[in-house]
Amino acid sequence: MIDLHVHSTASDGSESPTVVVQLAAAAGLRAIALTDHDTQAGIVEARAEAARTGVELIAGTELSVEWAQGAMHMVVLFLEPGPGPLQDRLAELRKGRSERNARIVERLVELGLPISDSEILELAAGESVGRPHIAAVMVNRGYVESIFEAFDRYLAWGKPAYMARPRLSPEEAIGLALESQAVPIVAHPHTLGLNTSEEVSTTLRRLAGAGLVGIECYYPLYSPFEREGYSALAARFGLKPSGGSDYHGTYKPDVELGIGRGNLAVADGLLDALRPA
């Protein structure tokens, strides 16, 4: 088994890159992809531990892409750290995150829920600070009982403290990934907000035409029926299936590395099929 969607303390996961790889080895995983948001700061550390444990480490990142109908996230696999078209844009995307976070803090103050930058940075071990860190501070302050509640009441799209940030267009994200010799995959496609078969067809045709390689068909929230459905969609539009747990450690306490909520099983054949791309 493998897991091609994993986060560490380099962005908004609770476990260090080293610990993430150790957990993968303990779970018997053949390979994992470290896909921290807008950063590859954890790759060197994770790769060193992977070499020690025998787990294959796929270098990657996860991008939040501009999408009016819902939320589009793109996991980019086989993205090697260092100079490159997409790699060079990640710093700009992190700057947008930082500015967005400052606006969220200001809005929380207006709502009577003050938190400080120092509290957020104390929780965020990496360079890519996100809303889960803000949510964790809100839990520590006693404003909410859980990270889920913080998002549900304040931080999610459409909620009082939600703030947008600059994002790449889908075509730009795909193009930069391909120019960087990497593999772009639409993550958790249920968040795209597509409500009809026509919308699904139009969107996947558009993305495939731009060079999209795959769709995340295996995800903790999906039933076996949904996984089969997404895999059939991938085949219909000439895309490759991918999958992973979207592991964040204690920030998503019901999701475990490799197995999601207990019934996720991503076969290593998916990685073998993605590798030539």
C-alpha positions, -999 to +999 in steps of 0.1 A: +000+000+000+010+036-005-002+071+005+002+099-020-013+128+000+005+135+033+012+167+054+039+174+080+049+203+102+064+219+071+029+232+066-002+223+086+005+188+099+012+180+135+041+155+129+076+163+117+087+149+083+109+124+101+080+111+122+057+110+092+081+087+074+086+066+106+048+062+108+047+051+072+073+025+078+055+012+109+023+010+088+041-011+062+037+015+034+059+010+004+058+048-005+044+081+006+042+115-011+049+145+012+026+172-002+028+201+022+009+233+012+029+257-010+063+244+003+089+217+000+107+226+032+102+191+046+115+170+017+152+169+026+144+157+061+118+132+051+140+118+023+169+112+048+146+092+070+131+074+041+165+063+030+170+049+065+137+031+067+133+019+031+101+039+024+101+056-010+096+093-006+078+111-034+086+148-033+055+170-039+034+199-028-003+208-026-017+240-043-050+258-037-062+268-071-086+296-081-121+280-086-153+299-083-177+269-080-161+254-049-125+246-038-099+231-061-067+217-046-040+202-068-015+177-055+017+179-075+039+147-074+075+142-084+083+178-079+120+179-070+131+207-046+153+234-061+150+260-088+121+254-113+090+271-127+066+259-100+092+257-073+100+294-078+064+304-074+059+287-041+075+316-021+051+340-037+021+317-027+034+315+009+036+353+010-001+354+000-008+330+028+009+352+053-009+383+043-042+364+044-035+351+079-029+387+091-063+397+078-079+367+095-064+377+128-077+413+124-111+400+116-111+377+147-102+407+168-132+425+154-154+395+163-142+397+199-119+366+195-084+381+198-054+359+191-018+369+185+008+362+157+032+348+183+006+322+194+002+310+157+039+309+150+045+289+182+023+262+168+035+264+133+069+247+130+072+252+093+073+281+068+038+275+054+013+287+081-024+280+075-058+282+089-054+250+110-028+267+131-052+296+136-079+271+145-057+254+170-050+287+188-087+293+190-091+260+207-063+268+231-080+301+239-113+283+246-132+301+218-142+268+203-140+232+214-124+217+183-106+226+151-136+214+132-158+239+151-134+267+144-137+261+106-174+254+108-182+287+126-155+311+116-128+300+091-144+281+063-155+297+030-185+319+036-179+321+074-173+354+093-135+352+094-128+336+060-104+356+039-093+348+003-058+348-009-040+349-043-041+316-061-030+302-094-055+294-121-060+257-129-043+261-162-014+280-147-009+254-119-010+225-144+014+243-168+039+251-141+038+216-128+044+201-163+072+226-170+088+214-137+087+178-148+061+170-122+026+154-122-005+175-114-035+157-098-068+172-087-072+163-050-105+153-034-126+162-064-159+163-044-149+198-032-151+212-068-188+219-064-198+202-096-235+193-095-244+179-129-229+155-153-225+183-178-205+204-153-183+173-145-177+166-182-169+203-191-145+206-162-126+174-167-124+181-204-110+215-197-084+203-172-074+173-193-069+196-223-046+217-201-025+187-193-039+174-160-025+139-154-048+125-127-076+126-102-076+116-065-100+087-067-091+071-033-098+094-004-109+088+033-144+103+028-152+081-003-172+049-002-161+020-024-189+030-048-175+066-050-140+053-055-151+032-084-171+061-098-141+085-097-119+058-112-144+054-141-144+092-147-106+092-147-106+065-174-133+082-194-112+114-197-078+098-201-066+106-166-048+084-140-063+076-106-044+086-075-051+085-038-041+093-003-052+099+032-047+137+034-030+130+067-025+160+090-019+142+123-039+157+153-053+185+130-074+157+115-076+132+144-099+108+126-076+103+097-046+079+100-017+076+076-022+051+049-057+040+060-076+072+064-107+064+085-098+027+086-109+015+051-086+033+027-062+011+007-043+027-021-025+001-041+011+006-052+001+000-088-013+035-089+021+049-082+037+027-109+011+040-134+018+076-125+056+073-125+060+074-164+041+108-165 
